[in-house]
Amino acid sequence: MKRILLTAMFLTLLCGAISLLDAAIPPSERQALIALYNSTGGDSWYHNTGWRTAPFAADGFTMPGTEGTWYGITVTSDHVTQISLDDNRLSGNIPAQIADLTMLKSLSLHSNAFGLGTIPSQIGNLTGLEYLNLEYCDLTGEIPHELGNLINLTYLNISQNYGLGGPIPSVFGNLVKLQTLDLHDSKQI
């Protein structure tokens, strides 16, 4: 009886481990998260729980399949669907690899100091994105016209980026689902 109980417990643990392996996000999405961490000073974030916790994979981050436990990351159906790293002392630049998060629905990075970085045009490739908040991030340059590709966007806030300027891209007319657009305290023409 004891042997049967131990075998059952072992099989339960093994099934749980296999389901964790099945829950791993695609490698390109993992690399995009790692690029975000590295390019925004992740070791200095206020909260980075889970990102670099032993045991480590060869890339220096917590093992594949754990990304849904990383602070600020939501994984649904084996894809990154939400990033929420608001007011978390991110600095540097938002990496172009953000575009590899093809199932991303929500990206919120407000109240971080990106050190006068720009909005990467590659964000425009995230056509499933519904929510984008880059308010008060020290962003500069022009608003990328590629944001007009975000046809599912309902919320866009890029306000209080005092170095962000230029004309509002005419392709914003493509954003037919947009319910909230906040550009205040930016230098739009």
Contacts in CASP RR format, 6 or more apart in sequence:
PFRMAT RR
TARGET T0000
AUTHOR 0000-0000-0000
METHOD contacts of the structure
MODEL  1
MKRILLTAMFLTLLCGAISLLDAAIPPSERQALIALYNSTGGDSWYHNTG
WRTAPFAADGFTMPGTEGTWYGITVTSDHVTQISLDDNRLSGNIPAQIAD
LTMLKSLSLHSNAFGLGTIPSQIGNLTGLEYLNLEYCDLTGEIPHELGNL
INLTYLNISQNYGLGGPIPSVFGNLVKLQTLDLHDSKQI
20 65 0 8 1.000
20 66 0 8 1.000
21 64 0 8 1.000
21 65 0 8 1.000
22 78 0 8 1.000
23 65 0 8 1.000
23 75 0 8 1.000
23 78 0 8 1.000
24 30 0 8 1.000
24 64 0 8 1.000
24 65 0 8 1.000
24 67 0 8 1.000
24 78 0 8 1.000
25 64 0 8 1.000
25 65 0 8 1.000
25 67 0 8 1.000
25 75 0 8 1.000
25 78 0 8 1.000
25 79 0 8 1.000
25 80 0 8 1.000
26 78 0 8 1.000
26 79 0 8 1.000
27 64 0 8 1.000
28 100 0 8 1.000
29 67 0 8 1.000
29 79 0 8 1.000
29 80 0 8 1.000
29 100 0 8 1.000
29 101 0 8 1.000
29 102 0 8 1.000
29 103 0 8 1.000
30 59 0 8 1.000
30 61 0 8 1.000
30 64 0 8 1.000
30 67 0 8 1.000
31 59 0 8 1.000
31 97 0 8 1.000
31 100 0 8 1.000
32 80 0 8 1.000
32 95 0 8 1.000
32 97 0 8 1.000
32 98 0 8 1.000
32 99 0 8 1.000
32 100 0 8 1.000
32 101 0 8 1.000
33 67 0 8 1.000
33 70 0 8 1.000
33 73 0 8 1.000
33 80 0 8 1.000
33 101 0 8 1.000
34 59 0 8 1.000
34 61 0 8 1.000
35 95 0 8 1.000
35 97 0 8 1.000
35 98 0 8 1.000
36 83 0 8 1.000
36 94 0 8 1.000
36 95 0 8 1.000
36 97 0 8 1.000
36 98 0 8 1.000
37 48 0 8 1.000
37 51 0 8 1.000
37 61 0 8 1.000
38 95 0 8 1.000
39 92 0 8 1.000
39 93 0 8 1.000
39 94 0 8 1.000
39 95 0 8 1.000
40 90 0 8 1.000
40 91 0 8 1.000
40 92 0 8 1.000
40 93 0 8 1.000
40 94 0 8 1.000
40 95 0 8 1.000
40 112 0 8 1.000
40 114 0 8 1.000
41 90 0 8 1.000
41 91 0 8 1.000
41 92 0 8 1.000
42 48 0 8 1.000
42 51 0 8 1.000
42 90 0 8 1.000
43 52 0 8 1.000
44 89 0 8 1.000
44 91 0 8 1.000
45 71 0 8 1.000
45 85 0 8 1.000
45 88 0 8 1.000
45 89 0 8 1.000
45 90 0 8 1.000
46 87 0 8 1.000
46 88 0 8 1.000
46 89 0 8 1.000
47 71 0 8 1.000
47 72 0 8 1.000
47 88 0 8 1.000
48 70 0 8 1.000
48 71 0 8 1.000
49 70 0 8 1.000
49 71 0 8 1.000
50 62 0 8 1.000
50 66 0 8 1.000
50 69 0 8 1.000
50 70 0 8 1.000
50 71 0 8 1.000
51 61 0 8 1.000
51 62 0 8 1.000
51 70 0 8 1.000
51 71 0 8 1.000
52 60 0 8 1.000
52 61 0 8 1.000
52 62 0 8 1.000
53 62 0 8 1.000
54 62 0 8 1.000
55 62 0 8 1.000
55 63 0 8 1.000
56 62 0 8 1.000
56 63 0 8 1.000
57 63 0 8 1.000
57 64 0 8 1.000
62 69 0 8 1.000
62 70 0 8 1.000
67 73 0 8 1.000
67 75 0 8 1.000
67 80 0 8 1.000
68 74 0 8 1.000
68 75 0 8 1.000
71 85 0 8 1.000
72 82 0 8 1.000
72 83 0 8 1.000
72 84 0 8 1.000
72 85 0 8 1.000
73 80 0 8 1.000
73 82 0 8 1.000
73 83 0 8 1.000
74 80 0 8 1.000
74 81 0 8 1.000
74 82 0 8 1.000
74 83 0 8 1.000
74 84 0 8 1.000
74 106 0 8 1.000
75 81 0 8 1.000
76 82 0 8 1.000
76 103 0 8 1.000
77 103 0 8 1.000
79 101 0 8 1.000
79 102 0 8 1.000
79 103 0 8 1.000
80 101 0 8 1.000
80 103 0 8 1.000
80 104 0 8 1.000
81 103 0 8 1.000
81 104 0 8 1.000
81 105 0 8 1.000
81 106 0 8 1.000
82 104 0 8 1.000
82 105 0 8 1.000
82 106 0 8 1.000
82 107 0 8 1.000
83 101 0 8 1.000
83 104 0 8 1.000
83 106 0 8 1.000
83 107 0 8 1.000
83 108 0 8 1.000
83 109 0 8 1.000
84 106 0 8 1.000
84 108 0 8 1.000
85 108 0 8 1.000
85 109 0 8 1.000
85 112 0 8 1.000
86 108 0 8 1.000
86 109 0 8 1.000
86 110 0 8 1.000
86 111 0 8 1.000
86 112 0 8 1.000
86 133 0 8 1.000
87 110 0 8 1.000
87 111 0 8 1.000
87 112 0 8 1.000
88 112 0 8 1.000
89 112 0 8 1.000
89 113 0 8 1.000
90 109 0 8 1.000
90 112 0 8 1.000
90 113 0 8 1.000
90 114 0 8 1.000
91 112 0 8 1.000
91 113 0 8 1.000
91 114 0 8 1.000
91 115 0 8 1.000
92 114 0 8 1.000
92 115 0 8 1.000
92 117 0 8 1.000
93 114 0 8 1.000
93 117 0 8 1.000
93 118 0 8 1.000
93 120 0 8 1.000
94 109 0 8 1.000
94 114 0 8 1.000
94 117 0 8 1.000
94 119 0 8 1.000
94 120 0 8 1.000
94 123 0 8 1.000
95 120 0 8 1.000
96 120 0 8 1.000
96 122 0 8 1.000
97 122 0 8 1.000
98 104 0 8 1.000
98 107 0 8 1.000
98 120 0 8 1.000
98 122 0 8 1.000
98 123 0 8 1.000
98 126 0 8 1.000
99 120 0 8 1.000
99 122 0 8 1.000
99 123 0 8 1.000
99 124 0 8 1.000
99 125 0 8 1.000
99 126 0 8 1.000
101 126 0 8 1.000
102 125 0 8 1.000
102 126 0 8 1.000
103 128 0 8 1.000
104 126 0 8 1.000
104 128 0 8 1.000
104 129 0 8 1.000
105 128 0 8 1.000
105 129 0 8 1.000
105 130 0 8 1.000
105 131 0 8 1.000
106 129 0 8 1.000
106 130 0 8 1.000
106 131 0 8 1.000
106 132 0 8 1.000
107 123 0 8 1.000
107 126 0 8 1.000
107 129 0 8 1.000
107 131 0 8 1.000
107 132 0 8 1.000
107 133 0 8 1.000
107 134 0 8 1.000
108 131 0 8 1.000
108 132 0 8 1.000
108 133 0 8 1.000
109 133 0 8 1.000
109 134 0 8 1.000
109 137 0 8 1.000
110 133 0 8 1.000
110 134 0 8 1.000
110 135 0 8 1.000
110 136 0 8 1.000
110 137 0 8 1.000
110 157 0 8 1.000
111 135 0 8 1.000
111 136 0 8 1.000
111 137 0 8 1.000
112 136 0 8 1.000
112 137 0 8 1.000
112 138 0 8 1.000
113 137 0 8 1.000
113 138 0 8 1.000
114 137 0 8 1.000
114 138 0 8 1.000
114 139 0 8 1.000
115 138 0 8 1.000
116 138 0 8 1.000
116 139 0 8 1.000
116 140 0 8 1.000
116 163 0 8 1.000
117 138 0 8 1.000
117 139 0 8 1.000
117 140 0 8 1.000
118 139 0 8 1.000
118 140 0 8 1.000
118 141 0 8 1.000
118 144 0 8 1.000
119 134 0 8 1.000
119 139 0 8 1.000
119 141 0 8 1.000
119 143 0 8 1.000
119 144 0 8 1.000
119 147 0 8 1.000
119 158 0 8 1.000
119 164 0 8 1.000
120 144 0 8 1.000
121 144 0 8 1.000
121 145 0 8 1.000
121 146 0 8 1.000
122 146 0 8 1.000
123 129 0 8 1.000
123 132 0 8 1.000
123 144 0 8 1.000
123 146 0 8 1.000
123 147 0 8 1.000
123 150 0 8 1.000
124 144 0 8 1.000
124 146 0 8 1.000
124 147 0 8 1.000
124 148 0 8 1.000
124 149 0 8 1.000
124 150 0 8 1.000
125 146 0 8 1.000
125 149 0 8 1.000
126 150 0 8 1.000
127 149 0 8 1.000
127 150 0 8 1.000
127 151 0 8 1.000
127 152 0 8 1.000
128 150 0 8 1.000
128 151 0 8 1.000
128 152 0 8 1.000
129 150 0 8 1.000
129 152 0 8 1.000
129 153 0 8 1.000
130 152 0 8 1.000
130 153 0 8 1.000
130 154 0 8 1.000
130 155 0 8 1.000
130 177 0 8 1.000
131 153 0 8 1.000
131 154 0 8 1.000
131 155 0 8 1.000
132 147 0 8 1.000
132 150 0 8 1.000
132 153 0 8 1.000
132 155 0 8 1.000
132 156 0 8 1.000
132 157 0 8 1.000
132 158 0 8 1.000
133 155 0 8 1.000
133 157 0 8 1.000
134 157 0 8 1.000
134 158 0 8 1.000
134 161 0 8 1.000
135 157 0 8 1.000
135 158 0 8 1.000
135 159 0 8 1.000
135 160 0 8 1.000
135 161 0 8 1.000
135 182 0 8 1.000
136 159 0 8 1.000
136 160 0 8 1.000
136 161 0 8 1.000
137 161 0 8 1.000
138 161 0 8 1.000
138 162 0 8 1.000
138 163 0 8 1.000
139 158 0 8 1.000
139 161 0 8 1.000
139 163 0 8 1.000
139 164 0 8 1.000
140 161 0 8 1.000
140 163 0 8 1.000
140 164 0 8 1.000
141 163 0 8 1.000
141 164 0 8 1.000
141 165 0 8 1.000
141 166 0 8 1.000
142 164 0 8 1.000
142 165 0 8 1.000
142 166 0 8 1.000
142 167 0 8 1.000
143 158 0 8 1.000
143 164 0 8 1.000
143 165 0 8 1.000
143 166 0 8 1.000
143 168 0 8 1.000
143 169 0 8 1.000
143 188 0 8 1.000
144 169 0 8 1.000
145 169 0 8 1.000
145 170 0 8 1.000
145 171 0 8 1.000
147 153 0 8 1.000
147 156 0 8 1.000
147 169 0 8 1.000
147 171 0 8 1.000
147 172 0 8 1.000
148 169 0 8 1.000
148 171 0 8 1.000
148 172 0 8 1.000
148 173 0 8 1.000
148 174 0 8 1.000
148 175 0 8 1.000
149 171 0 8 1.000
149 174 0 8 1.000
150 156 0 8 1.000
150 175 0 8 1.000
151 174 0 8 1.000
151 175 0 8 1.000
151 176 0 8 1.000
151 177 0 8 1.000
152 177 0 8 1.000
153 175 0 8 1.000
153 177 0 8 1.000
153 178 0 8 1.000
154 177 0 8 1.000
154 178 0 8 1.000
154 179 0 8 1.000
154 180 0 8 1.000
155 178 0 8 1.000
155 179 0 8 1.000
155 180 0 8 1.000
156 175 0 8 1.000
156 178 0 8 1.000
156 180 0 8 1.000
156 181 0 8 1.000
156 182 0 8 1.000
157 180 0 8 1.000
157 181 0 8 1.000
157 182 0 8 1.000
158 164 0 8 1.000
158 182 0 8 1.000
158 183 0 8 1.000
158 186 0 8 1.000
159 182 0 8 1.000
159 183 0 8 1.000
159 184 0 8 1.000
159 185 0 8 1.000
159 186 0 8 1.000
160 184 0 8 1.000
160 185 0 8 1.000
160 186 0 8 1.000
161 185 0 8 1.000
161 186 0 8 1.000
162 185 0 8 1.000
162 186 0 8 1.000
162 187 0 8 1.000
163 186 0 8 1.000
163 187 0 8 1.000
164 186 0 8 1.000
164 187 0 8 1.000
164 188 0 8 1.000
165 186 0 8 1.000
165 187 0 8 1.000
165 188 0 8 1.000
165 189 0 8 1.000
166 187 0 8 1.000
166 188 0 8 1.000
166 189 0 8 1.000
167 188 0 8 1.000
167 189 0 8 1.000
168 183 0 8 1.000
168 188 0 8 1.000
168 189 0 8 1.000
172 178 0 8 1.000
172 181 0 8 1.000
175 181 0 8 1.000
END
